[in-house]
Amino acid sequence: MVFVSDRSDPVMLHTRNLSEDTPDSLQRIGLSLALLIVLVVIGAVGLMLSGDRTFFEALYLTVVILTTVGMEGPVNDAERAWSLFLMIAGVGTVIYATGQVVSFLVEGQVRDVFGRHKMKQKINQLRDHTVVAGFGRMGRALCATLEVEARPFVLIENEPERVDQAEALGYLVILADAKQEQTLMEAGIDRAGALATCLPDDADNVFVTLSASGLHPDLHIVARAEDGATTVKLHRAGAARVVCPPQLSAVRVSDMLQHPKVDDMIELDGVWPDLEIAQLSAGRFPGLTGERISDLIDHLGSKTTVVAMSLASGERLLRPAVDTLIHEGDQLIIIGPRGWMDCVDPDARTAA
């Protein structure tokens, strides 16, 4: 299968990993605690040398001084001078250490709030993006492909561990339940161009499909089904395409066994890595409506080929004749050498 790159300027999808500063914060806290320990040890040794005290007595008095409780018992001038040093150094060190701990606790929450706000702003800027529900094996592979092809997408996942993994990869992700309509609205489902529901449970995929189609009737929905019997339900719920991994795998293996040579030929990525395939919308291609396919080929280049057409009437044509007229609402599947889409308006093309 060939995945086609959309060369329109992609909206930046990557959110900042909110935990990326955590190691530095922990290092500062560790440094603060180390300074306190060193100061306590130095203070205890200094009091031992300044007066006739045991290490335990000196350690106790050092802690008393650093915690600003005060000095206990008779002291000499040397102990007073050393205590003065501990008071000044101790206050500064304690304030620094306390500040680092408070900063670690408070700033993490602040970053989280601002991170969510920034994420919502980015989602609100998206148009015709893809909403991916689920970050399992299928969802993970799909997100990786969308990222490589610079296609805007929003991921919805309800497991925090997987959300952390997605954030680490730089994905725009929402930690929530995709079955909730509010979650779909936060992902911009009303402005999205497509939805891929890749949840492991068929009932959940049916529910997500039904909710999404209700919120956006024209949304192109591709749903996953583990049980082939669920396919009909998903279509009824509003899915345009249903992918059943077990059935697809079985058919694929069968084709490899029965027709190995043919299977080798249709592996475009392996045999013809310089080919691209895409779908063009006639209604959004400037000057295309009312023209013939031969006129389109002249515009795109002689090495491009229209392999199929989906007419506005619902009829589908395989390898249409070059004199076929193109009408408003027609969809054309075109294959050609890599780069042939550079002359096409980005708004007129989608992935085939």
N, C-alpha and C positions, 0 to 999 in steps of 0.2 A: 504494500500500500504506500502511496506517495502522499506526504503531508505538504500542503502548499503554504508558503509563507505569505502573510498579508503585509505588504510593504508600506502600508499607511503608518504614520507615526504612532507608535503604541503609547497608551497611557501608562505611566509608571505605576506598577502594581506593588512594588516591594514596600513592605512596612518595616520600620526599624525594629529589630529584635529588642524588646524591652529589658531583657536580662543581659544584654551585651556588656553593660558597665558593672555587673555584679562582681566579677573577679577583682577589679580595681578597688571597689568599695570594701570588699573583704580584706584586701591587702592593707588598706589604710586602717581598718579596725584592728587587724593583727599588729600593725606597727604601733598603734596607740597602746594596746595592752602590753606589748614588749617594753615600751618606754616606761610604763607604770611599774612593771616588775623590776626593771633595771634601777629605777629611782628608789624603790623600796629597799632593794639590796644595798645600794650605795648609801642611802640614809641610815640604815641599820649599822653598817660598818663604821660610818662617820660618827655616830653616837657612841659606839663602843670605844672608839679611839679618843673621843672627846671627854669621856667620863668612865667611871668604874662601873660598867654595866655588863650584864650577860647579853649574849646575842638575842635571846628571846625578849629580854626587857627592851633592848634597843629596837628590835623589830616591832614590838607592840607600840612603843612611843612614836616610831616612824609612821605607822598606820594612823595613830591618833592625830598626828600633825597633818598628814596629807588629807585626812577626811575633815579637817578644820574643826575637830572637836576641841582641841586645845592641848596644852602641855600639862603633864601630871608630875608631882613630886618636885623636890629641890633640884635646881640645875645650876651649872656654873656658866661662866661667860662663854667658854668654848662651845658648850651645848646650845646656849642661846643663839650664838652665831650660826651654828650648823642648822638649828631649827629654823632660823630665818631663811636660810637658803632653801630648805625643804618646802617651806610655806610658799615661797615665790615660785619655785620650779614645779611644785606639786599642783598648785592651782591652775597653772597654764596647761600642764599635761592632762589633768582631769577634765578641764574644759574642752580640750582638743579631742580626747577620747569620747567624751559624752556627745560632742557634736557629730563625730563620725557615726556613732551608733544611731543617733536620732536621724541623721541624714540618710543612712541606709534604710531605715524603716519608713520614713516619711516620703523621701524622694522617689522610692520605688512605687508608692501609691500614686504620687503625682505623675510620674512617667507613664504609669498604666492608664490614668485618666486621659492625659494628653495624647497617648498613643491611640486609644480607642477613638478619640475625637478626630485625630488626623486620619485614621483609617476610614471613618465615616465620611470625611470630606472627599477622600479619594474615590470611595464607592459612589458618592453622589455625582462625581464627574464622569463616571463611566456611561457609555451608551453602546448598545448592541454587543455587550460583553457576554461571556458564558458563565453561568452559575454551575458549580460542581458540588454536588451533595455527596459527601463521604470521601474519606482519605484512606481507603483500604488499598488492596493491590491494584484494582482497576482505576480507582480515583487517583492514586499516586502516579500511575503511568500516564493517565490523561493529563494531569497537571504538568508533568514534565514535558510532554509534547506541546502543550499550549504555551509553556514558557519558552521553549526553543523556537517556536513559530511566532513569538511576540504577539500572541493573541490575548487580549485583556480577559481576565477571569477572576471570579471570587469563589473561594472555597468555604464550604460550611462543614464543620465537624464538631461533634459533641464530646469527644474524648480529649481531655487536656493534654495527654501525652502526645497524641498525634498532632494536636494543634501546635505544640512546642516544636515538633519535627517540621511542620509546614512553615512555621515562622523562621526556623533555622535555615530553611531553603529560600527564604525571602518572599514567600507567597502572601497574598492578601487573604487573610483567613478570619472567619467569624466563629467563635466558640459558642455554639448554640445547637438547638434541635432543628433540623431541616424540615421536620413535619409541621412546625409552627408557622402559620402565615406571617406572623410578625417577623420571624427570622428571614423568610423569603423576601419580605419587603425591605429589610435592612440590607440584603444583598442586591437590591435594585432589580428585582424580578420584573417589575413593570416596565423597565427600560432595557432589559436584557434581550439578546438576540436568540439565545439558546440556553437550555438547561440539560445537564447530564446528571441523572440521579444514579449513583453507583453504590447505594447502600447494600449491605449483605442480605437484608431481609426483604423478600418480595413484597410483603404487605406494606412495609415502610415505603418502598419505591412506588407502589400504587397510590399511597396516601399523598406522597410528595407530588407526584404527577397530577393527581386530581386537584390539589391545592394550587399548584402553579398554573395549571390551565384555567382555573377559575379566576385567578388574579390577572393573567395575561393570556387571553384566548388565542392570540396569534403566535404565541411562543413556540419555537421548534424544540421539542422535547425528545431526548434519547434516553431510554430507561434500560436498566439492567434487570435481567430475570434469571434466577437460578433454576426455576422450574418452567419448562416449556408451556405448561398449562396456564401460567400467569400472563403469557403474551397477550391473549385476547383481552384480559382485564386491563392491562396497561394501555392497549390501544383505545379501549372504551374510555379510560380515564383521561386520554388526551395525548398519549405518546405518539409521535410521528414514526419513530423507529424503536425497536426493541432488540437489545443484544442479549443473547443467551449464551454465555461462555461455554457451557458443556456441549451444546449442540454445534456451535461454531467450531469448537476444537475437533469434534467428531467428524464433521464434514471436511474440515481441513486435512485431517489425517487420512480420510478416505480418498480425497483428491490426490494427495501425495503418493498413496499406494497404487492407485489405478492409473493416474496420468502424470507420472513424474516429469516428463519432458514439458508438458503443457504448464505444469506448476512452475517449472523453472522460468518459462517465458513470461509468466504474468507477475513475476517478482520484479517490479519496476525498480525498486530501490537497489537491488543487487545487479541487475543486468543493464538498466538504463538510469544511472544515478543523476543524469542531467535533465530528466524530464519533470515537468510539473503539470498537475491537473487541477482544474478549478471550475467552479460554477459561476456563470455570469447571469445577471438579471437584465433582461432586455429593456425593462422599463426604466432602468437607471443608467443605461449606457447611452451617452450622447449620440443622437443621430442614428441609432441602430434600428429603432422601430420602423417597419415598412421596408427595410432593406433585405437583401438576400444573404444567405450564408456565404456565398462567394465574395460578396462585398466585405463581410466581416473578416474572411481569411486574407483578403488583400490588405486590410488594415492591420491585422495582427502579424501577418507573415505567412509565407507559403508553407512553412513547416508545421504550422498548427493545424489541428483537426478537430472538428465538432463530432464527438463520438455519440452524443445523445441529446435529445431535446425533450423537455417537459412542457407541453403546450398549456396555455391558459385554460383551455377547454378540459384539461385533465388527461388528454391523450399523450402517450409517450412514443417517441420515435427513436429507433436505434440507427445510428449512422445515417442521418437525414441527407437528402440530396442537396447538392450545392445551390440549386435554384429555389430551395424552400424559403418562403418569406418568414420574416421574424416579426411577431406581433407583441403588443403590450402584454406583459404578464408572463411571457415565455421565459423558461430557464434553459440555459445551454451548458452542457458539460464539454469542456474543451481541454485538449491535451497538446502540449508543445514543448519546445526546448526551454530550459531554465532561463528565466528572464523575460519570457514573452509577455508577462503581465505588466511590465513597466509602463506600457502605453495605455493601460486600462485605468479608468477612474477607480480609486480604492472603494468608493461607495457602491460600485457595481459588482463587486466580486465577493464571494464567500468560499469557504473550503468545500471541495467536492467530497 
